[in-house]
Amino acid sequence: NLGLYQHEGSKENNICLKAPGCGAMWHGIVYDPDDDNPARRYKMLAHGTVEADHGELVFFSPDGINWKPYEHNPVLYTRVDTGDSHSIMGCRDPKSGRFVASMRPVDWYLSYPDIPYYRYDRGDPQEDKLQATYSHRRVGISFSDDFTCWSPITEVLQDDHDDPPGTQMQGMNICPYQELYLGFIMMHYADGMNDTIE
């Protein structure tokens, strides 16, 4: 029981963050003991809205409980439907010192008629003029030296003709291992009749 925020008439809860707009979701937290600023020892990457701007949001905390938003949020502009996919590596890259985040490329929703993704017309309710008929989730990656300035999202993984129809990459958790990154994929199988995530 943190007693920080009221919810349904009571502060007896463990809520440690309430963000404006549509809020903040899919939080990823990094403990950074080497930061010279003690107020930024804990770093959070989340997905949400600041006024009319939607994208990736940064929060800082001295203790992992009391959080303050970064004043220049959002740090990356992304669509609403990328918010269920991003993942922040739980530490700095031991070799480069950079922060690493996996997230869905911004243009994931466009049509790709040469690869058998969805077998039915889905459409895109947010941007009808694109006439997108195939929805295809992929994995991208972004880097940051200071947790506030992030590189453009670069695609690193997608399905291909060897995968069953409807195969998509929902998201990926990353961890460092020796000279490599290990990625743990969340797969989304959508054949137009049944959707499953593994």
N, C-alpha and C positions, 0 to 999 in steps of 0.2 A: 504494500500500500504506500504509494508515493505522496498522495495528497496534493498533487500539483494542479490538476485540471478537473473541472466539474463535468460530469457526464451523467445524464439522466438524474439530475438532482443531487449527485453525491460526488465528493472528491475521494472516496474510498475506492481507489483503482490504481492501476500501474501505468496509466497514460503518461508519457514523458514528452510528447510533442503534439501540438495541434497547429496545423498550418492553414493559412487563409486560402481563399479560392476553392478549388476542388480538393484541397488538402495535399498531403504527401503520402505516397504509397511505395511499396516495394523498396524499403529502406535497406541500404547496405552500410555497415559501419566498420571503420578502420581505427585501430588504436595505434597512434604514432608517438611513441615516447621520445623521439628525437626532435620533435618540433620545439623550437626555442620559445614559442608562445604557449604558455600553459593553458590558455583558454581554448587552444586548438588541438589539444592532445587527442581528442576523439573527433573523428570526421565522419560525416554521414553524406551519402549520395542517395537521393530519393527522386521520385517522379511526381510532378504536380504542376500547379498553375500559380503565377504571380500576375495579378490583374488579368490582362488578356494574353499574356505570354505563357506558352506551355512548353515544358521541357524538363531537363534535369536540374534538380535543386541541390544546393550544398548547405549543410548545417554544421556548426562547430559546438563542442562542449568541453569543459574542463574535467568532467567526471563521468560522462556517459549518461547522465540523467537530465541535466539542465542544458537545453539546446537553444542556440540562437542562429537565425538564418543568415547566410551570406548576403551582403547588401546588394550584390549585382546579380542575383538570381533572375532567370535561369541561366546556367553556365553553358548549356547546350540546348538548342531548339530542336524538339522532336515532337512527333505526332502523339495524340492521346493514346493510340493503340500500341505504342512501343513501351508503355509503362509496366507491362507484365513480363518483361523479358530481361531487364538489365541486372547485372551482378558486379559488385566491386570486389576485387581481390583483397583479402583480409590483411594484407601487409604491403609495404613498399616492395618493389622488385629488388631483391638483395644485390643484384649486379648493377643496375642502372639507377636505383633510387627512385624510380618513377612509380606513380600509382597507375593501376591498370583496371579498366572497366570493360566488361562485355555488355553490349547492348545491340538492339536491332537497328539495322540501317534505316535511315529515314524514308527511303523510297521502296521499302519492302512490299508495299501494297500494289505496285504497278503490275501490268500484265506481262507475262512471259509465255507467249503462245508456243514456243518451240520446246518447252519442257512440260511434261504431264503433271502439273500440280493438282489443282482442284478439277474435278470432272463436271462441274456445274457452274452456272452463272451466279456469282455472289454479289457483284456490284460493290461500290464504295460509297457508303452513305455520307461521308464527310466531303467528298469531292466528286460530284456526279459528272463533271465535265471531263474527268479522266477516262470515264467509261471503262474502268478496271473490271475485268471479269475473272481474274485469277488472284487469289490471295496467297502470298508466299512468304513465309517467315524464314529469315536467315540470321546468321550470327555476325556481328561486327565487333570491332575493338577500338578503344580510345585510350589515350595516355595523357598523363598530367604530371608535371614536376612539382606543382604547389597545391593541387586539389581544387583550384579555382579556374584555371585555364586548361581546357581539354581540347585535344586534337580532334579534327573531323572524324566521324565514325567510318572506319574502313572495313569493308566486308572481308571476312576470313573463312567463312564456311557456309556452304549451301548443299542441298541435295542434288542429285544428278539422275541420269537415265537408269542407273543401276538400282535406284531405290524404288519401292512400290509407289504407285500413283497416290498422290495426296500426302507424301512425306514432307514434313517441314521441320526446321530447327527452331524450337520455341525459345530456347535460351541456353546459356552455358556458364557454369561456374568455373573459375580459373584459380589455379594455385601454382606457385613456382616449384620446380623440382630440378635440382642441379642447374644445368644450362638451359632448361626448357620450361615451357608453361604446359601444365596438364589441364585439359578441358573436360568437364563432365557435362555431357549434353542432355538437355531435356527435349525429347522428341515429341512432335505433334503429328499424329496420323489422322488425316481427314479425307475420307473418300466420298463425301457428299451425303452419306447416310449415318455414319457413326464417327464421332471424334473421340480420340483417346490420346492421353499424354503419358509418356513413360520416361 
